[in-house]
Amino acid sequence: MFKTAVIGLFLSMAFNTASVQADCRGCCSNHKGVVCRNGITECQDGTPLSFKCESKGCNKCGGTNKKNKN
């Protein structure tokens, strides 16, 4: 029973991690790639994600994406 629970927990964590690593192919290619910084998915150089990348679900952190810099 315990072994089944541990396996279930492991699989749950694996699937949650996979969903965080959404489709970011082609995003931030001219901005040194996509990163998670302070819980916000953005380009490595600080540029916010494009609308196209946000709409296809690019999210490295699992939180909100940065829309603009203040």
mmCIF file of the C-alpha atoms, coordinates in Angstrom:
data_MODEL
# 
_entry.id   MODEL 
# 
loop_
_atom_site.group_PDB 
_atom_site.id 
_atom_site.type_symbol 
_atom_site.label_atom_id 
_atom_site.label_alt_id 
_atom_site.label_comp_id 
_atom_site.label_asym_id 
_atom_site.label_entity_id 
_atom_site.label_seq_id 
_atom_site.pdbx_PDB_ins_code 
_atom_site.Cartn_x 
_atom_site.Cartn_y 
_atom_site.Cartn_z 
_atom_site.occupancy 
_atom_site.B_iso_or_equiv 
_atom_site.pdbx_formal_charge 
_atom_site.auth_seq_id 
_atom_site.auth_comp_id 
_atom_site.auth_asym_id 
_atom_site.auth_atom_id 
_atom_site.pdbx_PDB_model_num 
ATOM 1  C CA . MET A 1 1  ? 0.000  0.000  0.000   1.00 0.00 ? 1  MET A CA 1 
ATOM 2  C CA . PHE A 1 2  ? 2.761  2.444  0.970   1.00 0.00 ? 2  PHE A CA 1 
ATOM 3  C CA . LYS A 1 3  ? 4.724  1.529  -2.158  1.00 0.00 ? 3  LYS A CA 1 
ATOM 4  C CA . THR A 1 4  ? 1.682  2.304  -4.341  1.00 0.00 ? 4  THR A CA 1 
ATOM 5  C CA . ALA A 1 5  ? 1.231  5.689  -2.647  1.00 0.00 ? 5  ALA A CA 1 
ATOM 6  C CA . VAL A 1 6  ? 4.898  6.568  -3.187  1.00 0.00 ? 6  VAL A CA 1 
ATOM 7  C CA . ILE A 1 7  ? 4.718  5.601  -6.859  1.00 0.00 ? 7  ILE A CA 1 
ATOM 8  C CA . GLY A 1 8  ? 1.504  7.622  -7.274  1.00 0.00 ? 8  GLY A CA 1 
ATOM 9  C CA . LEU A 1 9  ? 3.112  10.656 -5.639  1.00 0.00 ? 9  LEU A CA 1 
ATOM 10 C CA . PHE A 1 10 ? 6.180  10.350 -7.861  1.00 0.00 ? 10 PHE A CA 1 
ATOM 11 C CA . LEU A 1 11 ? 4.082  10.132 -11.029 1.00 0.00 ? 11 LEU A CA 1 
ATOM 12 C CA . SER A 1 12 ? 1.983  13.098 -9.935  1.00 0.00 ? 12 SER A CA 1 
ATOM 13 C CA . MET A 1 13 ? 5.105  15.193 -9.394  1.00 0.00 ? 13 MET A CA 1 
ATOM 14 C CA . ALA A 1 14 ? 6.527  14.121 -12.760 1.00 0.00 ? 14 ALA A CA 1 
ATOM 15 C CA . PHE A 1 15 ? 3.382  15.175 -14.629 1.00 0.00 ? 15 PHE A CA 1 
ATOM 16 C CA . ASN A 1 16 ? 3.184  18.507 -12.784 1.00 0.00 ? 16 ASN A CA 1 
ATOM 17 C CA . THR A 1 17 ? 6.809  19.239 -13.683 1.00 0.00 ? 17 THR A CA 1 
ATOM 18 C CA . ALA A 1 18 ? 6.108  18.427 -17.323 1.00 0.00 ? 18 ALA A CA 1 
ATOM 19 C CA . SER A 1 19 ? 3.190  20.849 -17.427 1.00 0.00 ? 19 SER A CA 1 
ATOM 20 C CA . VAL A 1 20 ? 5.404  23.652 -16.075 1.00 0.00 ? 20 VAL A CA 1 
ATOM 21 C CA . GLN A 1 21 ? 7.832  23.045 -18.927 1.00 0.00 ? 21 GLN A CA 1 
ATOM 22 C CA . ALA A 1 22 ? 5.294  24.104 -21.543 1.00 0.00 ? 22 ALA A CA 1 
ATOM 23 C CA . ASP A 1 23 ? 6.017  24.754 -25.207 1.00 0.00 ? 23 ASP A CA 1 
ATOM 24 C CA . CYS A 1 24 ? 8.656  27.494 -25.305 1.00 0.00 ? 24 CYS A CA 1 
ATOM 25 C CA . ARG A 1 25 ? 10.280 26.505 -28.585 1.00 0.00 ? 25 ARG A CA 1 
ATOM 26 C CA . GLY A 1 26 ? 11.193 29.613 -30.553 1.00 0.00 ? 26 GLY A CA 1 
ATOM 27 C CA . CYS A 1 27 ? 10.469 31.965 -27.663 1.00 0.00 ? 27 CYS A CA 1 
ATOM 28 C CA . CYS A 1 28 ? 13.147 34.497 -26.723 1.00 0.00 ? 28 CYS A CA 1 
ATOM 29 C CA . SER A 1 29 ? 15.485 33.108 -29.371 1.00 0.00 ? 29 SER A CA 1 
ATOM 30 C CA . ASN A 1 30 ? 16.955 36.578 -29.930 1.00 0.00 ? 30 ASN A CA 1 
ATOM 31 C CA . HIS A 1 31 ? 16.980 37.314 -26.193 1.00 0.00 ? 31 HIS A CA 1 
ATOM 32 C CA . LYS A 1 32 ? 19.218 34.493 -24.867 1.00 0.00 ? 32 LYS A CA 1 
ATOM 33 C CA . GLY A 1 33 ? 16.399 32.012 -24.123 1.00 0.00 ? 33 GLY A CA 1 
ATOM 34 C CA . VAL A 1 34 ? 13.546 31.620 -21.639 1.00 0.00 ? 34 VAL A CA 1 
ATOM 35 C CA . VAL A 1 35 ? 14.112 31.578 -17.867 1.00 0.00 ? 35 VAL A CA 1 
ATOM 36 C CA . CYS A 1 36 ? 12.178 31.582 -14.617 1.00 0.00 ? 36 CYS A CA 1 
ATOM 37 C CA . ARG A 1 37 ? 13.256 34.580 -12.557 1.00 0.00 ? 37 ARG A CA 1 
ATOM 38 C CA . ASN A 1 38 ? 11.589 35.464 -9.254  1.00 0.00 ? 38 ASN A CA 1 
ATOM 39 C CA . GLY A 1 39 ? 8.590  33.316 -10.163 1.00 0.00 ? 39 GLY A CA 1 
ATOM 40 C CA . ILE A 1 40 ? 8.079  35.028 -13.530 1.00 0.00 ? 40 ILE A CA 1 
ATOM 41 C CA . THR A 1 41 ? 8.723  33.513 -16.952 1.00 0.00 ? 41 THR A CA 1 
ATOM 42 C CA . GLU A 1 42 ? 10.635 35.946 -19.130 1.00 0.00 ? 42 GLU A CA 1 
ATOM 43 C CA . CYS A 1 43 ? 13.527 36.163 -21.574 1.00 0.00 ? 43 CYS A CA 1 
ATOM 44 C CA . GLN A 1 44 ? 17.038 35.838 -20.152 1.00 0.00 ? 44 GLN A CA 1 
ATOM 45 C CA . ASP A 1 45 ? 17.800 39.498 -20.978 1.00 0.00 ? 45 ASP A CA 1 
ATOM 46 C CA . GLY A 1 46 ? 14.689 40.709 -19.089 1.00 0.00 ? 46 GLY A CA 1 
ATOM 47 C CA . THR A 1 47 ? 12.452 41.158 -22.139 1.00 0.00 ? 47 THR A CA 1 
ATOM 48 C CA . PRO A 1 48 ? 8.836  40.074 -21.465 1.00 0.00 ? 48 PRO A CA 1 
ATOM 49 C CA . LEU A 1 49 ? 7.496  37.090 -23.406 1.00 0.00 ? 49 LEU A CA 1 
ATOM 50 C CA . SER A 1 50 ? 5.732  37.879 -26.652 1.00 0.00 ? 50 SER A CA 1 
ATOM 51 C CA . PHE A 1 51 ? 1.965  37.443 -26.887 1.00 0.00 ? 51 PHE A CA 1 
ATOM 52 C CA . LYS A 1 52 ? 2.551  34.449 -29.183 1.00 0.00 ? 52 LYS A CA 1 
ATOM 53 C CA . CYS A 1 53 ? 4.714  32.690 -26.599 1.00 0.00 ? 53 CYS A CA 1 
ATOM 54 C CA . GLU A 1 54 ? 2.279  33.413 -23.784 1.00 0.00 ? 54 GLU A CA 1 
ATOM 55 C CA . SER A 1 55 ? -0.670 32.193 -25.832 1.00 0.00 ? 55 SER A CA 1 
ATOM 56 C CA . LYS A 1 56 ? 1.004  28.866 -26.613 1.00 0.00 ? 56 LYS A CA 1 
ATOM 57 C CA . GLY A 1 57 ? 1.596  28.300 -22.906 1.00 0.00 ? 57 GLY A CA 1 
ATOM 58 C CA . CYS A 1 58 ? 5.300  29.026 -22.498 1.00 0.00 ? 58 CYS A CA 1 
ATOM 59 C CA . ASN A 1 59 ? 5.742  29.085 -18.728 1.00 0.00 ? 59 ASN A CA 1 
ATOM 60 C CA . LYS A 1 60 ? 8.946  27.958 -17.004 1.00 0.00 ? 60 LYS A CA 1 
ATOM 61 C CA . CYS A 1 61 ? 7.813  28.816 -13.468 1.00 0.00 ? 61 CYS A CA 1 
ATOM 62 C CA . GLY A 1 62 ? 4.225  27.732 -13.224 1.00 0.00 ? 62 GLY A CA 1 
ATOM 63 C CA . GLY A 1 63 ? 3.294  31.266 -12.109 1.00 0.00 ? 63 GLY A CA 1 
ATOM 64 C CA . THR A 1 64 ? 2.321  34.340 -14.056 1.00 0.00 ? 64 THR A CA 1 
ATOM 65 C CA . ASN A 1 65 ? 4.252  35.679 -16.987 1.00 0.00 ? 65 ASN A CA 1 
ATOM 66 C CA . LYS A 1 66 ? 5.706  39.164 -16.999 1.00 0.00 ? 66 LYS A CA 1 
ATOM 67 C CA . LYS A 1 67 ? 3.559  41.476 -19.129 1.00 0.00 ? 67 LYS A CA 1 
ATOM 68 C CA . ASN A 1 68 ? 5.563  44.693 -18.823 1.00 0.00 ? 68 ASN A CA 1 
ATOM 69 C CA . LYS A 1 69 ? 8.358  46.260 -16.832 1.00 0.00 ? 69 LYS A CA 1 
ATOM 70 C CA . ASN A 1 70 ? 7.616  49.041 -14.346 1.00 0.00 ? 70 ASN A CA 1 
# 
